[in-house]
Amino acid sequence: MKTICALLAAITAWLIMCDPAQAQPGAHVEAANARVCPVEDPDRLPDFSGPDCETVPLWSVDPQGRHLWVQAQLILRPENLDGPGPFGLQVLAKASSEAWINGTYLGANGRPAGTRDAEVPGRMDSVIYVPRTLVQEGENTVVLRLSAQHGLIRLAAPIHRVAFGPYRNPGQRMILAYWPSLITFGAFAIGCLFFGVTALRGEDREGSAILSAASLFAAIQLLAEVSRSLYSYPYPVHEIRLVTILACAFGFGLCLNAYLLLRLSGLGVRARMLRLAGLAAIMALIVVVVPGFDGKTGFALLAAVAAGIIGGIIWSIGKRPGAPAYLALFCAFAALMIAFPTDFIDTYFYLAAGGMLIFLFYHQALTLVGERQRRQAEERRARQLETALAEARQRTAPAQLQLVSAGRVDYVPTDRIVQLKGAGDYVEVHYDDGRTALYNGSLAGLEAELPETFLRVHRSHIVNTAFVNALERDASGIGRLLLTQGSEVPVSRRIMPKVRTALAQTAS
């Protein structure tokens, strides 16, 4: 994992160096002491000294359902202004905004207002052009007018960043953090499709369906996560993004435990569903109690992983096959969450989820192979039984085959027929007493009426396996059947394996 992280960091650094705008340092406004005042006159800047104004940290400013003035200081060093420009003021917040710097109006993102009807929602991540002549080295004053009258969910920290730097789409920097996660999207998509089809085909339906759902949850969560860097959406959409990420993480955690219960618990469907419902209730309680969507998502996932670890310990003590491997997997996932608490949900979760799913895909593949082998063995036993029953019926009450020749109809017991040979529009029938007779019809038409003791070994030959003495094969791969009457019947190379298998089943 350290090697992978080092490689991703090196590639990210290379991408930054390839883009001078990314490499040039920016400057955040001073977050510790922001002055906040309610808006009385939106057309005139306040002096920020009124009794209704207060000094608070920038990250605690809350424009949700309010209309506010915010003043903060921006300290610029020479390296912040050395680039060729142009420059911009980035405002990343769940709010509509207008911006001033050193008393000069810069522009707007949406239209802030005191009511929902008057406000025009701005973009969640915006950048406003700043002329070089308006800023100076040292202290600069930034003023924002903010409002967030739209939306249904109240965020704990609606303002994410206010910073000065090269004029660029804020999503460009975000994609540098998100792009390593996109590597796993292919694994999620392939897993969802493959195991979805496998479940529909009925191959270990429950296990395949769980892995398909887990892959789908991870893929949707990843798309929701990176959408912020790919699409500059209005701030009310941010709530949908956060809820989607939380719901998918919730579903992914439940899927992990559902698969673990399926493979290791030995419980019935009802008992497993009750345990999953209990885990879901605990995770839902965490979502209600913990503040902030990152906290809700992270702690809900941690609860799901902890449940997997507890189960892994119990089943490892009980010596369930494979339990130690699952326990180690869940412990590694938890260790990664603890090692990278800040960046886990944004980046490392998808790498961890991809690694975990690949492990589960491998074990599911082993299960599917075992299931197919068991199914094939059952099918072989069923065919053997059918053949044995057909042979028994032939001995006690042989089937009658209706054969037509020159207006005459013969009813021939099938146990007397050694082989049938196609001859154009006729069929040549060979009997056990050495006689042959020519009848109207096609080999394909008669094949459907013959009992299972008959086997088509060539395009032009059907034989009664009761009269087969031996099967031989020459160097070219073409075979021939030696019949008890001394005659030989060719076997085509294409169906040689099938004939050998059928004769082996008949003999057994």
C-alpha positions in Angstrom: 0.0 0.0 0.0 2.9 2.4 0.8 4.3 1.7 -2.7 1.0 2.5 -4.3 0.5 5.7 -2.4 4.0 6.8 -3.3 3.4 6.1 -6.9 0.1 8.1 -6.9 1.8 11.0 -5.2 4.6 11.0 -7.7 2.2 11.1 -10.6 0.1 13.8 -9.0 3.3 15.9 -8.5 4.2 15.4 -12.1 0.8 16.6 -13.2 1.1 19.7 -11.1 4.5 20.5 -12.5 3.1 20.1 -16.0 0.6 22.9 -15.3 2.2 26.2 -14.2 -1.1 27.4 -12.9 -1.4 24.4 -10.5 2.2 24.8 -9.4 1.9 28.5 -8.5 1.0 29.0 -4.8 -2.3 30.4 -3.8 -3.3 32.2 -0.6 -6.3 31.6 1.6 -8.0 34.4 3.4 -7.4 34.5 7.1 -9.9 32.1 8.5 -9.5 32.7 12.2 -11.1 36.2 12.4 -13.9 36.9 10.0 -16.3 39.8 10.6 -20.0 38.8 9.9 -22.9 41.2 9.7 -26.6 40.8 8.6 -27.5 42.5 5.4 -29.6 45.6 5.8 -28.7 47.4 2.5 -27.4 45.1 -0.2 -26.3 48.1 -2.3 -23.8 49.5 0.3 -20.9 47.9 2.0 -21.2 48.1 5.8 -18.4 49.3 8.1 -18.5 46.0 10.0 -18.4 47.8 13.4 -22.1 47.7 14.1 -23.6 46.0 17.2 -25.1 43.2 15.1 -21.7 42.3 13.7 -19.5 39.6 15.3 -16.1 38.0 14.8 -16.1 34.3 14.2 -13.9 31.7 12.4 -14.6 31.6 8.7 -15.5 27.9 8.7 -18.3 28.6 11.2 -20.0 31.3 9.1 -23.4 29.9 8.2 -25.4 31.7 5.3 -28.0 28.9 5.2 -31.4 30.6 5.5 -29.6 33.9 6.1 -28.3 37.0 4.2 -24.8 38.0 5.4 -21.9 40.3 4.9 -18.5 38.6 5.6 -15.2 40.5 5.8 -11.8 38.7 6.0 -8.2 39.6 5.5 -6.1 38.2 2.6 -2.3 38.3 3.1 -0.4 38.1 -0.2 3.3 37.3 -0.5 5.5 38.1 -3.5 5.3 34.5 -4.8 1.5 34.8 -4.8 1.7 37.6 -7.4 4.8 36.5 -9.5 2.9 34.5 -12.0 1.7 35.8 -15.4 -1.9 35.8 -14.3 -4.8 36.1 -14.7 -5.8 35.9 -11.1 -9.1 34.9 -9.4 -10.9 34.7 -6.1 -12.2 31.2 -5.5 -15.3 30.9 -3.4 -16.2 27.3 -2.6 -19.4 27.4 -0.6 -23.0 26.3 -0.4 -24.1 29.8 -1.1 -24.8 32.5 -3.7 -22.1 35.2 -3.4 -20.9 38.6 -4.5 -17.3 39.7 -3.9 -15.3 42.9 -3.3 -11.5 43.3 -2.8 -10.0 46.4 -1.3 -13.4 48.1 -1.7 -13.8 47.3 -5.4 -16.6 45.1 -6.7 -15.3 42.0 -8.5 -18.4 40.1 -9.5 -21.1 37.6 -8.5 -21.9 33.9 -8.4 -25.6 33.7 -8.7 -27.5 36.4 -6.8 -27.6 36.5 -3.0 -30.8 37.7 -1.4 -32.8 37.7 1.7 -35.6 35.5 0.4 -35.8 32.2 -1.6 -37.7 33.8 -4.5 -35.2 36.7 -4.9 -32.1 34.6 -4.7 -30.5 33.0 -7.7 -28.5 29.9 -6.6 -24.8 30.2 -7.4 -22.4 27.5 -8.2 -21.0 25.4 -5.4 -17.4 26.1 -6.6 -16.9 29.5 -8.3 -14.0 31.7 -9.3 -14.3 35.5 -9.9 -11.7 37.4 -11.9 -9.4 39.7 -9.9 -7.4 42.4 -11.9 -3.8 42.5 -10.9 -4.1 46.2 -10.2 -6.6 45.7 -7.4 -4.3 43.6 -5.1 -1.0 44.3 -3.4 1.6 42.5 -1.4 0.7 42.3 2.3 -2.8 42.9 3.6 -5.9 43.0 1.4 -9.5 43.1 2.5 -12.0 40.7 1.0 -15.8 41.2 1.5 -18.4 38.7 0.5 -22.2 39.0 0.5 -23.6 35.5 1.0 -27.0 33.8 1.1 -28.2 30.2 0.9 -32.0 30.2 0.8 -32.4 27.0 -1.3 -31.8 23.5 -0.2 -33.3 21.1 2.3 -30.3 19.9 4.3 -28.4 22.0 6.7 -24.6 21.5 6.4 -22.3 21.8 9.4 -19.7 23.7 7.4 -21.2 25.3 4.3 -18.1 27.4 3.5 -15.2 25.2 2.2 -12.6 27.7 0.9 -12.1 31.3 0.0 -8.7 31.8 -1.7 -6.7 33.9 -4.1 -4.6 32.4 -6.9 -4.3 31.8 -10.6 -7.7 32.1 -12.4 -8.8 28.5 -13.1 -11.7 26.2 -12.6 -11.6 24.9 -9.0 -12.4 21.5 -10.3 -8.9 21.3 -11.9 -7.2 21.0 -8.5 -9.9 18.7 -7.2 -9.4 16.2 -10.0 -5.8 15.9 -9.0 -7.0 14.5 -5.7 -9.8 12.4 -7.2 -8.1 10.9 -10.3 -6.3 8.0 -8.5 -9.8 6.8 -7.4 -11.0 6.7 -11.0 -8.6 3.8 -11.6 -11.0 1.6 -9.6 -14.1 2.5 -11.6 -13.4 -0.2 -14.2 -13.2 -2.9 -11.6 -16.5 -1.7 -10.1 -18.3 -1.5 -13.4 -17.0 -5.0 -14.6 -17.8 -6.5 -11.2 -21.4 -5.1 -11.3 -22.0 -6.3 -14.9 -20.4 -9.8 -14.5 -21.9 -10.8 -11.2 -25.3 -9.3 -12.2 -25.3 -11.5 -15.3 -24.1 -14.5 -13.2 -26.9 -13.9 -10.7 -29.5 -13.7 -13.5 -28.2 -17.0 -14.8 -28.7 -18.6 -11.4 -25.1 -19.4 -10.6 -24.7 -18.9 -6.9 -27.5 -16.3 -7.2 -27.3 -14.8 -3.8 -23.5 -14.4 -3.6 -23.3 -13.0 -7.1 -26.2 -10.6 -6.5 -24.5 -9.3 -3.3 -21.2 -8.6 -5.1 -23.0 -7.0 -8.1 -24.8 -4.7 -5.7 -21.6 -3.9 -3.8 -19.9 -3.0 -7.0 -22.8 -0.8 -8.1 -22.8 1.1 -4.8 -19.0 1.7 -5.1 -19.3 2.8 -8.7 -22.2 5.3 -8.0 -20.4 6.6 -5.0 -17.2 7.2 -7.0 -19.1 9.0 -9.7 -20.9 11.2 -7.1 -17.5 11.9 -5.5 -15.7 13.0 -8.6 -18.8 14.9 -10.1 -17.7 18.0 -8.2 -14.5 18.2 -10.2 -16.2 17.4 -13.5 -19.3 19.5 -13.3 -19.7 23.0 -11.7 -23.2 22.4 -10.3 -25.5 24.9 -8.5 -25.1 24.7 -4.7 -28.5 22.9 -4.0 -27.2 19.9 -6.1 -24.4 19.5 -3.5 -26.9 18.1 -1.0 -27.9 15.4 -3.6 -24.2 14.5 -4.0 -23.6 14.2 -0.3 -26.7 12.1 0.3 -25.8 9.8 -2.7 -22.2 9.3 -1.3 -23.6 8.5 2.2 -26.3 6.1 0.9 -23.9 4.2 -1.3 -21.3 3.9 1.5 -24.2 2.6 3.7 -25.2 0.1 1.1 -21.6 -1.0 0.4 -21.0 -1.7 4.1 -24.2 -3.8 4.4 -23.2 -5.7 1.3 -19.8 -6.6 2.7 -21.5 -8.0 5.8 -24.2 -9.8 3.8 -21.5 -11.6 1.8 -19.6 -12.4 5.0 -22.7 -13.8 6.7 -23.5 -15.8 3.5 -20.1 -17.4 3.3 -19.2 -18.0 7.0 -22.3 -17.9 9.3 -24.1 -21.0 8.1 -27.4 -19.2 9.0 -30.6 -19.2 7.1 -31.9 -16.3 5.0 -34.2 -15.0 7.8 -31.5 -15.1 10.5 -29.0 -13.3 8.3 -31.5 -10.6 7.3 -32.3 -10.0 11.0 -28.6 -9.5 11.7 -28.2 -7.1 8.8 -31.3 -5.2 9.9 -29.6 -4.7 13.4 -26.4 -3.5 11.7 -28.4 -1.1 9.5 -30.1 0.3 12.6 -26.8 1.0 14.3 -25.4 2.6 11.1 -28.6 4.7 10.8 -28.2 5.9 14.5 -24.6 6.9 13.7 -25.8 8.9 10.7 -28.3 10.8 12.9 -25.9 11.5 15.7 -22.6 12.3 14.0 -22.3 15.8 12.5 -21.1 16.5 9.0 -21.5 14.2 6.0 -17.9 13.1 5.9 -18.2 12.1 9.6 -21.6 10.3 9.0 -20.2 8.4 6.0 -16.9 7.5 7.7 -18.3 6.4 11.0 -21.2 4.4 9.4 -18.6 2.6 7.3 -16.4 2.0 10.3 -19.4 0.4 12.1 -19.9 -2.0 9.1 -16.2 -2.9 9.1 -16.2 -3.4 12.9 -19.1 -5.7 12.5 -17.2 -7.7 9.9 -14.1 -7.9 12.2 -16.2 -9.1 15.1 -17.8 -11.8 12.9 -14.4 -12.7 11.5 -13.0 -13.2 15.0 -15.9 -15.4 16.1 -15.8 -17.5 13.0 -12.0 -17.8 13.1 -12.3 -19.1 16.7 -15.0 -21.5 15.4 -12.5 -22.6 12.7 -14.8 -21.8 9.8 -12.9 -22.3 6.5 -11.7 -19.0 5.1 -12.6 -17.0 8.1 -9.0 -15.8 8.9 -8.6 -14.4 5.4 -11.8 -12.4 5.6 -10.8 -11.2 9.1 -7.4 -10.0 7.8 -9.2 -8.2 4.9 -11.6 -6.3 7.2 -8.7 -5.4 9.6 -6.7 -4.0 6.7 -9.7 -1.9 5.6 -10.1 -0.6 9.2 -6.4 0.1 9.4 -6.5 2.2 6.2 -9.5 4.2 7.6 -7.5 5.0 10.8 -4.3 5.8 8.9 -6.0 8.3 6.5 -8.9 9.7 8.4 -9.0 13.0 6.5 -8.6 11.7 2.9 -10.2 8.2 3.3 -13.7 9.0 2.1 -12.5 11.2 -0.8 -9.7 8.9 -2.2 -8.5 5.9 -0.2 -12.0 4.4 0.3 -12.2 3.6 -3.5 -8.7 2.0 -3.5 -9.6 0.0 -0.4 -13.0 -0.9 -1.8 -11.4 -2.0 -5.1 -8.9 -4.2 -3.3 -11.5 -5.7 -1.1 -13.8 -6.4 -4.1 -11.0 -8.0 -6.1 -10.4 -10.3 -3.1 -14.1 -11.2 -2.9 -14.3 -11.6 -6.7 -11.5 -14.2 -6.4 -13.3 -16.1 -3.7 -16.6 -15.8 -5.6 -14.9 -17.2 -8.7 -13.7 -20.2 -6.7 -17.3 -20.7 -5.4 -18.7 -20.5 -8.9 -16.1 -23.0 -10.2 -17.0 -25.4 -7.4 -20.7 -24.8 -8.1 -20.3 -25.6 -11.8 -18.3 -28.7 -11.0 -21.0 -29.9 -8.7 -23.7 -29.1 -11.2 -21.8 -30.9 -14.0 -21.4 -33.9 -11.7 -25.1 -33.9 -11.0 -25.9 -33.6 -14.7 -23.6 -36.6 -15.4 -25.3 -38.7 -12.8 -28.7 -37.7 -14.1 -27.7 -38.7 -17.7 -26.3 -42.0 -16.4 -29.5 -42.7 -14.6 -31.6 -41.7 -17.7 -29.4 -44.0 -19.8 -29.7 -46.9 -17.4 -33.5 -46.4 -17.2 -33.7 -46.3 -21.0 -31.6 -49.5 -21.2 -33.9 -51.2 -18.7 -37.0 -50.2 -20.7 -35.4 -51.5 -23.8 -34.8 -54.9 -22.2 -38.3 -55.2 -20.7 -40.5 -53.2 -23.2 -38.5 -52.0 -26.2 -39.8 -49.0 -28.0 -41.4 -49.4 -31.5 -40.1 -47.4 -34.3 -42.5 -46.6 -37.2 -40.7 -47.0 -40.6 -42.3 -46.3 -44.0 -41.2 -47.9 -47.3 -43.0 -48.0 -50.7 -46.5 -47.5 -49.1 -45.7 -50.1 -46.4 -45.4 -49.3 -42.7 -43.3 -51.4 -40.4 -43.2 -51.3 -36.6 -39.7 -52.3 -35.6 -38.5 -52.9 -32.0 -35.6 -50.6 -31.4 -33.6 -53.2 -29.5 -33.2 -55.1 -32.8 -31.7 -52.1 -34.6 -27.9 -51.9 -34.6 -27.4 -48.7 -36.5 -29.1 -46.3 -38.9 -27.3 -44.8 -41.8 -28.4 -41.7 -43.8 -28.7 -42.2 -47.6 -30.1 -39.0 -49.2 -33.9 -39.0 -48.7 -33.7 -42.5 -47.3 -32.5 -44.2 -44.1 -30.7 -47.5 -44.2 -31.5 -49.6 -41.1 -29.1 -52.4 -40.0 -30.6 -55.2 -37.9 -29.0 -57.5 -35.3 -29.5 -60.5 -37.6 -27.4 -58.9 -40.3 -30.3 -57.7 -42.5 -30.5 -54.2 -43.9 -33.6 -52.3 -45.2 -34.2 -49.0 -46.9 -36.9 -46.7 -45.6 -38.3 -43.3 -46.5 -37.4 -40.3 -44.2 -34.4 -38.5 -42.8 -31.9 -39.4 -40.1 -32.7 -36.2 -38.2 -36.4 -37.1 -38.2 -35.9 -40.5 -36.8 -33.3 -39.4 -34.2 -36.0 -37.6 -32.2 -38.1 -40.8 -32.0 -35.2 -43.1 -30.8 -34.6 -43.9 -27.1 -31.6 -42.5 -25.3 -29.6 -45.7 -25.9 -29.1 -44.5 -29.5 -26.2 -42.0 -30.1 -25.5 -39.9 -33.2 -21.8 -40.3 -33.9 -21.6 -38.8 -37.3 -23.6 -36.7 -39.7 -24.8 -39.9 -41.4 -24.7 -42.4 -38.6 -26.7 -43.2 -35.5 -25.7 -46.3 -33.5 -27.4 -48.4 -30.7 -24.9 -48.2 -27.9 -26.0 -51.7 -26.8 -24.1 -53.0 -29.8 -20.9 -51.0 -29.4 -17.8 -53.2 -28.8 -15.0 -50.6 -28.9 -14.0 -47.0 -29.8 -10.8 -46.4 -31.6 -9.1 -43.2 -32.7 -6.4 -42.7 -35.3 -3.6 -40.1 -35.3 -5.7 -37.6 -37.2 -8.3 -37.5 -34.5 -11.0 -39.3 -36.5 -12.5 -42.2 -34.6 -14.5 -45.3 -35.4 -16.8 -47.5 -33.5 -16.4 -51.3 -33.7 -19.9 -52.9 -33.4 -20.6 -56.4 -32.1 -21.6 -57.5 -35.6 -18.1 -56.7 -36.9 -19.0 -53.6 -38.8 -17.3 -50.2 -38.3 -18.9 -46.8 -38.0 -16.9 -43.5 -38.4 -17.0 -40.9 -35.6 -16.4 -37.3 -36.6 -13.5 -35.4 -35.0 -15.8 -32.7 -33.7 -18.0 -34.9 -31.6 -15.4 -37.5 -30.6 -15.2 -36.2 -27.0 -19.0 -36.2 -26.7 -19.1 -39.8 -28.0 -16.4 -40.9 -25.6 -18.2 -39.3 -22.6 -21.6 -40.8 -23.6 -20.1 -44.3 -24.0 -18.3 -44.0 -20.7 -21.6 -43.1 -19.0 -23.4 -46.0 -20.7 -20.7 -48.4 -19.5 -20.9 -47.1 -15.9 
